[in-house]
Amino acid sequence: MNNSNLSESLLTIGVPVFNGEKTISKCIDSLRKQTFDDFKLIISDNASTDSTQKICEEYAKKDNRIQYIKQKKNIGLVLNWNFILNNSTTKYFMYAAADDTWAPQFVKKNLDVLESDENIVGSIGKVTFDLDFKNKQNIENHSVHRDLVLNMSGTYEDRIKSCLKLNQATPLYAIYRTAKLQKSTVFYEDGGYDLQMLLNVLEFGNLNVINEFLMHRSPQGNSSSSTSQMLYCY
């Protein structure tokens, strides 16, 4: 593990969480196994009432890349998301849901794309979504092949059309240029805040999708609830 000075890191990974004791360890372990390891990992605990705090503090003790912050009271989902993003000073930023996992090459491959093309505002890999998560062993096993992400490129109008065609916000879990994502935040609590944020950030450039399964979304936690509902309604 590279114990780099946090102020010199290239990437901040933000994990907003509330009562995530069932999945947070798997999430953190997956991120710590990234082949690119020069990052900050900031966990903002939205006043959890379960053992989330204890679990996260144990990780922070053994890995100095991890910063754990517990909000004094529940500030709502959107403000918790914004809290992490607005306190990021690195060149790149990614949200990580506390119930998701990533292939070890996720960060490295997406950062390589962003570093190579200034016209790309965000990059992500193909995403699996498992409706029977408990019976699956790894990121390659998946029961749903729906497109959870699409390349969004071309003119701004083209990018918006692609985003609206997809009609869900999994691409918000891409790695983004921090300054651009910070300009795209929303401040209202409703079911469409994440899609609106994605529409906002597309103003600044293309969203790239690597043609390889690099991320796994789980239906276990709150972060996947809107995606789960979308899949079941088809």
NUMI-830496 format. One record per residue (C-alpha): residue number from 0; x negated, y negated, z negated. Coordinates in steps of 0.5 Angstrom, whole numbers. Example, Ala and Ser with C-alpha at 12.3 -4.5 7.8 and 13.67 -1.06 7.14 Angstrom:
+-----+-------+-------+-------+
:   k :     x :     y :     z :
+-----+-------+-------+-------+
:   0 :   -25 :     9 :   -16 :
:   1 :   -27 :     2 :   -14 :
+-----+-------+-------+-------+
END
This chain:
+-----+-------+-------+-------+
:   k :     x :     y :     z :
+-----+-------+-------+-------+
:   0 :     0 :     0 :     0 :
:   1 :    -2 :    -7 :     2 :
:   2 :    -2 :   -11 :    -4 :
:   3 :    -2 :   -18 :     0 :
:   4 :    -1 :   -25 :    -3 :
:   5 :     6 :   -26 :    -3 :
:   6 :     5 :   -33 :     0 :
:   7 :     1 :   -30 :     6 :
:   8 :     7 :   -25 :     8 :
:   9 :    10 :   -25 :    15 :
:  10 :    16 :   -23 :    13 :
:  11 :    22 :   -23 :     7 :
:  12 :    26 :   -17 :     6 :
:  13 :    33 :   -20 :     3 :
:  14 :    37 :   -15 :    -1 :
:  15 :    43 :   -17 :    -4 :
:  16 :    47 :   -12 :    -9 :
:  17 :    52 :   -12 :   -13 :
:  18 :    53 :    -5 :   -17 :
:  19 :    49 :    -1 :   -13 :
:  20 :    46 :     4 :   -17 :
:  21 :    48 :    10 :   -13 :
:  22 :    44 :     7 :    -7 :
:  23 :    39 :     2 :    -9 :
:  24 :    33 :     7 :   -10 :
:  25 :    34 :    10 :    -3 :
:  26 :    34 :     3 :     0 :
:  27 :    28 :     1 :    -3 :
:  28 :    24 :     7 :    -2 :
:  29 :    26 :     7 :     5 :
:  30 :    23 :     0 :     6 :
:  31 :    17 :     1 :     2 :
:  32 :    15 :     7 :     7 :
:  33 :    15 :     2 :    13 :
:  34 :     8 :     2 :    17 :
:  35 :     8 :    -5 :    16 :
:  36 :     7 :    -7 :     9 :
:  37 :     6 :   -14 :     9 :
:  38 :    12 :   -17 :     6 :
:  39 :    16 :   -20 :     1 :
:  40 :    22 :   -16 :    -2 :
:  41 :    27 :   -20 :    -6 :
:  42 :    33 :   -17 :    -9 :
:  43 :    39 :   -22 :   -11 :
:  44 :    43 :   -18 :   -16 :
:  45 :    50 :   -21 :   -16 :
:  46 :    51 :   -20 :   -24 :
:  47 :    52 :   -12 :   -23 :
:  48 :    55 :    -9 :   -29 :
:  49 :    52 :    -2 :   -28 :
:  50 :    44 :     0 :   -28 :
:  51 :    42 :    -3 :   -22 :
:  52 :    38 :    -8 :   -26 :
:  53 :    34 :    -3 :   -30 :
:  54 :    33 :     1 :   -23 :
:  55 :    30 :    -5 :   -20 :
:  56 :    26 :    -8 :   -25 :
:  57 :    22 :    -1 :   -25 :
:  58 :    21 :    -2 :   -18 :
:  59 :    18 :    -9 :   -19 :
:  60 :    14 :    -7 :   -24 :
:  61 :    10 :    -2 :   -20 :
:  62 :    10 :    -6 :   -13 :
:  63 :     8 :   -13 :   -13 :
:  64 :    12 :   -14 :    -7 :
:  65 :    18 :   -14 :   -10 :
:  66 :    22 :   -20 :   -14 :
:  67 :    28 :   -18 :   -18 :
:  68 :    33 :   -24 :   -19 :
:  69 :    39 :   -23 :   -23 :
:  70 :    45 :   -28 :   -22 :
:  71 :    48 :   -30 :   -29 :
:  72 :    55 :   -30 :   -26 :
:  73 :    58 :   -27 :   -20 :
:  74 :    57 :   -32 :   -15 :
:  75 :    61 :   -29 :    -9 :
:  76 :    58 :   -25 :    -3 :
:  77 :    56 :   -31 :     1 :
:  78 :    53 :   -35 :    -4 :
:  79 :    49 :   -29 :    -6 :
:  80 :    47 :   -28 :     2 :
:  81 :    45 :   -35 :     2 :
:  82 :    41 :   -35 :    -4 :
:  83 :    36 :   -30 :    -1 :
:  84 :    35 :   -33 :     6 :
:  85 :    35 :   -41 :     3 :
:  86 :    29 :   -39 :    -2 :
:  87 :    25 :   -35 :     4 :
:  88 :    19 :   -39 :     7 :
:  89 :    16 :   -33 :    11 :
:  90 :    16 :   -34 :    19 :
:  91 :    21 :   -28 :    19 :
:  92 :    27 :   -25 :    15 :
:  93 :    31 :   -19 :    15 :
:  94 :    37 :   -17 :    11 :
:  95 :    37 :   -10 :     8 :
:  96 :    44 :    -8 :     5 :
:  97 :    43 :    -4 :    -1 :
:  98 :    46 :     3 :     2 :
:  99 :    42 :     3 :     9 :
: 100 :    36 :     6 :    11 :
: 101 :    31 :     5 :    16 :
: 102 :    26 :     9 :    20 :
: 103 :    18 :     8 :    18 :
: 104 :    17 :     4 :    24 :
: 105 :    23 :    -1 :    24 :
: 106 :    19 :    -7 :    21 :
: 107 :    13 :    -6 :    26 :
: 108 :    16 :    -5 :    32 :
: 109 :    21 :   -11 :    31 :
: 110 :    16 :   -16 :    29 :
: 111 :    12 :   -14 :    35 :
: 112 :    18 :   -16 :    40 :
: 113 :    19 :   -22 :    36 :
: 114 :    11 :   -24 :    36 :
: 115 :    11 :   -23 :    44 :
: 116 :    17 :   -27 :    46 :
: 117 :    19 :   -34 :    43 :
: 118 :    25 :   -33 :    47 :
: 119 :    28 :   -28 :    42 :
: 120 :    31 :   -30 :    36 :
: 121 :    32 :   -23 :    33 :
: 122 :    30 :   -16 :    34 :
: 123 :    33 :    -9 :    32 :
: 124 :    33 :    -2 :    34 :
: 125 :    39 :     2 :    35 :
: 126 :    43 :     4 :    29 :
: 127 :    47 :    10 :    27 :
: 128 :    53 :    10 :    23 :
: 129 :    55 :    17 :    19 :
: 130 :    62 :    18 :    17 :
: 131 :    60 :    24 :    13 :
: 132 :    53 :    21 :    10 :
: 133 :    53 :    26 :     4 :
: 134 :    52 :    32 :     9 :
: 135 :    46 :    29 :    13 :
: 136 :    39 :    29 :    12 :
: 137 :    35 :    24 :    16 :
: 138 :    36 :    18 :    20 :
: 139 :    36 :    22 :    27 :
: 140 :    42 :    26 :    24 :
: 141 :    49 :    22 :    26 :
: 142 :    56 :    23 :    27 :
: 143 :    58 :    17 :    30 :
: 144 :    55 :    15 :    37 :
: 145 :    59 :     8 :    38 :
: 146 :    55 :     2 :    40 :
: 147 :    54 :    -2 :    33 :
: 148 :    49 :    -6 :    37 :
: 149 :    48 :    -9 :    44 :
: 150 :    43 :   -13 :    47 :
: 151 :    45 :   -20 :    47 :
: 152 :    41 :   -24 :    53 :
: 153 :    42 :   -29 :    58 :
: 154 :    45 :   -36 :    58 :
: 155 :    48 :   -38 :    51 :
: 156 :    55 :   -36 :    54 :
: 157 :    53 :   -29 :    56 :
: 158 :    50 :   -28 :    49 :
: 159 :    57 :   -30 :    46 :
: 160 :    61 :   -26 :    51 :
: 161 :    57 :   -20 :    49 :
: 162 :    57 :   -21 :    41 :
: 163 :    65 :   -22 :    42 :
: 164 :    65 :   -16 :    46 :
: 165 :    62 :   -12 :    40 :
: 166 :    66 :   -15 :    35 :
: 167 :    62 :   -13 :    29 :
: 168 :    56 :   -16 :    26 :
: 169 :    51 :   -10 :    25 :
: 170 :    46 :   -14 :    29 :
: 171 :    46 :   -19 :    23 :
: 172 :    41 :   -14 :    20 :
: 173 :    36 :   -15 :    25 :
: 174 :    29 :   -19 :    24 :
: 175 :    30 :   -26 :    25 :
: 176 :    26 :   -32 :    26 :
: 177 :    27 :   -35 :    19 :
: 178 :    28 :   -42 :    21 :
: 179 :    33 :   -41 :    26 :
: 180 :    37 :   -36 :    21 :
: 181 :    37 :   -41 :    16 :
: 182 :    41 :   -46 :    21 :
: 183 :    46 :   -41 :    22 :
: 184 :    49 :   -40 :    15 :
: 185 :    56 :   -40 :    13 :
: 186 :    59 :   -42 :     7 :
: 187 :    66 :   -39 :     7 :
: 188 :    68 :   -33 :     4 :
: 189 :    73 :   -29 :     9 :
: 190 :    72 :   -23 :    13 :
: 191 :    69 :   -26 :    19 :
: 192 :    63 :   -30 :    15 :
: 193 :    58 :   -25 :    18 :
: 194 :    60 :   -25 :    25 :
: 195 :    60 :   -32 :    25 :
: 196 :    53 :   -33 :    22 :
: 197 :    51 :   -28 :    28 :
: 198 :    55 :   -33 :    33 :
: 199 :    51 :   -38 :    30 :
: 200 :    44 :   -35 :    31 :
: 201 :    45 :   -33 :    38 :
: 202 :    45 :   -41 :    40 :
: 203 :    37 :   -40 :    39 :
: 204 :    35 :   -35 :    43 :
: 205 :    36 :   -27 :    45 :
: 206 :    38 :   -21 :    41 :
: 207 :    33 :   -16 :    43 :
: 208 :    35 :    -8 :    41 :
: 209 :    30 :    -3 :    42 :
: 210 :    32 :     3 :    45 :
: 211 :    31 :     8 :    39 :
: 212 :    35 :    10 :    33 :
: 213 :    31 :     6 :    28 :
: 214 :    36 :     4 :    22 :
: 215 :    42 :     8 :    19 :
: 216 :    48 :     5 :    16 :
: 217 :    52 :     8 :    11 :
: 218 :    59 :     8 :     9 :
: 219 :    58 :     9 :     2 :
: 220 :    57 :     1 :     0 :
: 221 :    61 :    -5 :     0 :
: 222 :    56 :    -8 :     6 :
: 223 :    59 :    -3 :    11 :
: 224 :    66 :    -3 :     9 :
: 225 :    68 :    -8 :    15 :
: 226 :    64 :    -3 :    20 :
: 227 :    67 :     3 :    17 :
: 228 :    74 :     0 :    18 :
: 229 :    73 :    -2 :    25 :
: 230 :    70 :     5 :    27 :
: 231 :    77 :     8 :    24 :
: 232 :    81 :     4 :    28 :
: 233 :    79 :     6 :    34 :
+-----+-------+-------+-------+
END
